[in-house]
Amino acid sequence: MDCTLVNTKSGAKFAKNATDWVYWHESVPKKLQELSEEGYKIVIFTNQKGISTGQTKAEDIKKKI
């Protein structure tokens, strides 16, 4: 997900919180919508080591998605 669908809004390497993100490119939301309307199932993969280390809350990732 990171650096493919979204980037951090703050410019930091890792998001600071659930709202620290922007779409990677302005075309992303439209393309995801188009694919969904065409019947594709959208699956987002992300590796979030920060959850296991306590630096990120799982709920923040869910909000982001």
N, C-alpha and C positions, 0 to 999 in steps of 0.2 A: 504494500500500500504506500509506504513512505517513498518519496521520490519517483513514484510512478503515477499515482492518482493525486497525491497531496504533497505539499511541502510545508515547512513550518512558516508561520506568519512572521515570527520574530527574527527569522534568519539563523536561529540556533541550530546546531546539529540535531538535537532531539527536542521534541515539543515540550514546552514548559507546563502545559495543562491541556484540558480537553478542547479549549477554544483556540489554541495556538496552531492553526492550520489554514491553508488556502489551497484551492485546487492547483494541481501541477500546471495546468494550462486551462484557459477559459473554455476550451472545447470539451473538457472532461464530463461535466454534468449532462450536457446535451447528448453526447455519445452514449453514456450509460443509460439514459432515458430511451434513446433509439433502440439500443440492443434489447432492453427490457420489453419494449413494445413489440419487437420482432419475435419475442418468445424465448430469448436467451435467458438462462439463469445466471445471475451475476454472483460469482464467488470471489471473495477478497481474502488473500493470504497476507499475513503479516507476522513477523517474528518480533515479539515484544518481551525481550529479556528483562526489561525494566519492571515488569509485573512480579517476576520471581525474586528480584532484588529489593522490592519495596519502593523503587523510585517512581513507579507508575501504577496507577490504580486501574484495575480491569474495567471498572465503570467508565473511566475517562476514555478508554479505547472504544468501548461500545458507543459512547456518545459521538465520538469522532466518525465512526463508521455510519 
